[in-house]
Amino acid sequence: MGFQTNQGGRKQLSIQKQMAKKDKAHVSETPATQMLRAAQVAFTEHPYDYVEHGGTGESARQLGLDEHMVVKTLVMQDQDARPLIVLMHGDRKVSTKNLARQIGAKSVEPCKPEVASRHSGYLVGGTSPFGTRKEMPVFIEESILQLARIAINGGRRGFLVQIDPQVCVQLLDARPVQCALAE
């Protein structure tokens, strides 16, 4: 690594080396990737340029993926404000009425962004079901389990990982539900 000596005689990294552009394909560890590695799960990393309110449509477009295989992680809560996670196809929305009925709750609603972040430990737009701050029950749209691979958030905005969807059942004890509605 190149060093320069400043006026005080101390060595410092050359400014050029410090400002060298970071390798875009490299993404540092997140609690999600740490959990996947610890469980020896095979996954591939897929960084993209995060766009505020771009959602799964934007990530799918940038990565050249079918939005149906991009799975969103939604932090919701029941009538008693108990948090839960729902994994849903990117091109579908959750029928909270059907979900509540299937999980034995009176009602289910999305958490406010700050509440979702407090439960998950992630920023909205970068929420992964893996490595959450608080352990929460996980529900997965049943048809996701029929896919060969899924792309799901890796614990940071602008970062998806591709995995076998069965990992969600094996690692998170995700319960299949049928609550998808067309967007």
C-alpha positions in Angstrom: 0.0 0.0 0.0 1.4 3.4 -0.9 2.4 5.7 2.0 3.3 9.3 2.1 5.1 11.1 4.8 3.4 14.3 6.1 5.2 17.3 7.5 5.4 15.8 11.0 7.3 12.8 9.6 4.4 10.4 10.3 3.3 8.0 7.6 -0.2 8.1 6.2 -1.9 6.2 3.4 -1.7 8.0 0.1 -4.9 9.9 -0.6 -5.2 8.1 -3.9 -5.3 4.7 -2.2 -7.8 5.9 0.4 -10.1 7.3 -2.2 -9.9 4.3 -4.6 -13.3 3.3 -5.6 -14.8 0.4 -3.6 -15.5 -2.9 -5.3 -19.2 -2.7 -6.0 -19.6 -6.5 -6.0 -18.4 -6.7 -2.4 -20.9 -6.2 0.4 -19.8 -6.3 4.0 -21.3 -8.8 6.5 -24.8 -8.2 7.9 -26.5 -10.1 10.7 -28.4 -11.9 7.9 -25.3 -13.1 6.0 -23.7 -14.0 9.3 -26.7 -16.2 10.2 -26.6 -17.8 6.7 -22.9 -18.5 6.8 -23.1 -19.9 10.4 -25.8 -22.3 9.1 -23.7 -23.2 6.1 -26.4 -22.0 3.7 -25.3 -21.6 0.1 -26.2 -18.1 -1.2 -25.1 -15.6 -3.8 -24.9 -11.8 -3.1 -26.6 -9.3 -5.4 -26.0 -5.6 -4.7 -27.9 -3.0 -6.6 -28.4 0.8 -6.3 -31.1 1.3 -3.7 -33.9 3.7 -4.8 -36.2 5.1 -2.1 -39.7 3.6 -2.5 -38.5 1.6 -5.5 -39.5 -1.7 -3.9 -39.0 -5.1 -5.4 -39.9 -3.8 -8.9 -36.8 -1.7 -8.9 -34.4 -4.4 -7.5 -35.8 -6.9 -10.0 -35.3 -4.5 -12.9 -31.7 -3.6 -11.9 -30.8 -7.3 -11.3 -32.6 -8.7 -14.3 -34.9 -10.9 -12.2 -38.5 -11.8 -12.4 -40.2 -9.8 -9.6 -42.2 -12.9 -8.6 -39.0 -14.5 -7.3 -38.0 -11.4 -5.4 -39.4 -11.9 -1.9 -40.2 -9.0 0.3 -39.9 -9.2 4.1 -42.8 -7.5 5.8 -42.9 -6.8 9.6 -46.5 -6.8 10.7 -48.3 -7.1 14.0 -51.4 -8.7 15.4 -54.3 -7.1 17.4 -52.1 -7.2 20.5 -49.2 -5.5 18.8 -47.2 -8.8 18.7 -44.8 -8.6 15.8 -44.6 -11.2 13.0 -42.8 -11.5 9.7 -44.5 -12.2 6.4 -42.5 -13.3 3.3 -44.4 -12.4 0.1 -43.7 -12.4 -3.6 -42.6 -9.0 -4.8 -45.4 -8.7 -7.3 -48.1 -9.6 -4.7 -49.6 -7.9 -1.6 -50.7 -9.5 1.7 -54.4 -10.1 2.4 -54.2 -9.2 6.1 -57.8 -10.6 6.5 -56.8 -14.0 5.1 -53.5 -14.0 7.0 -55.2 -13.2 10.4 -57.7 -16.0 9.8 -55.0 -18.5 9.0 -52.8 -17.7 12.0 -55.6 -17.4 14.5 -55.4 -13.7 15.0 -58.3 -11.2 15.1 -56.4 -8.8 12.9 -53.0 -8.2 11.3 -51.6 -4.9 10.1 -48.2 -3.6 8.9 -46.0 -2.1 11.6 -45.1 1.6 11.4 -41.6 1.9 9.9 -39.9 2.9 13.2 -41.6 0.0 15.1 -40.6 -2.5 12.3 -37.0 -1.2 12.6 -37.1 -1.6 16.4 -38.3 -5.2 16.1 -36.1 -6.3 13.2 -32.9 -4.2 13.8 -33.0 -3.3 10.1 -34.0 -0.2 8.2 -37.2 -0.4 6.2 -36.1 -1.3 2.7 -33.3 -3.4 4.1 -35.2 -5.8 6.2 -34.1 -9.5 6.1 -35.9 -12.3 7.9 -32.5 -13.6 8.9 -30.6 -12.3 11.9 -33.4 -10.1 13.3 -32.9 -8.3 16.6 -36.1 -9.9 18.1 -37.2 -13.4 17.4 -40.6 -13.3 15.6 -42.9 -15.9 14.1 -42.4 -16.1 10.3 -45.1 -16.8 7.7 -44.3 -17.5 4.1 -46.6 -17.4 1.1 -47.0 -21.1 0.2 -46.3 -20.6 -3.5 -42.9 -19.2 -2.7 -41.8 -22.6 -1.6 -42.5 -24.0 -5.1 -39.8 -21.7 -6.7 -36.3 -23.1 -7.4 -34.6 -20.0 -6.0 -35.6 -16.7 -4.4 -33.9 -13.4 -4.0 -34.5 -11.9 -0.5 -33.1 -9.0 1.3 -29.6 -9.7 2.8 -29.9 -7.2 5.6 -29.1 -3.9 3.9 -30.8 -1.5 1.5 -29.6 -2.3 -2.0 -28.6 -5.9 -1.2 -30.4 -9.2 -2.0 -29.2 -12.8 -1.6 -30.4 -15.7 -3.7 -31.2 -18.9 -1.8 -33.3 -22.0 -1.9 -36.7 -21.0 -0.5 -36.7 -24.1 1.7 -34.0 -22.4 3.8 -36.8 -20.1 5.2 -38.6 -23.2 6.6 -35.4 -24.9 7.8 -33.7 -21.9 9.4 -36.7 -19.7 10.4 -39.4 -22.3 11.0 -41.5 -20.3 8.6 -45.1 -21.5 8.4 -46.7 -21.6 4.9 -49.9 -19.5 4.5 -52.1 -18.5 1.5 -52.6 -14.8 1.7 -51.3 -13.4 -1.6 -53.3 -10.8 -3.6 -52.5 -9.5 -7.0 -50.9 -6.0 -6.8 
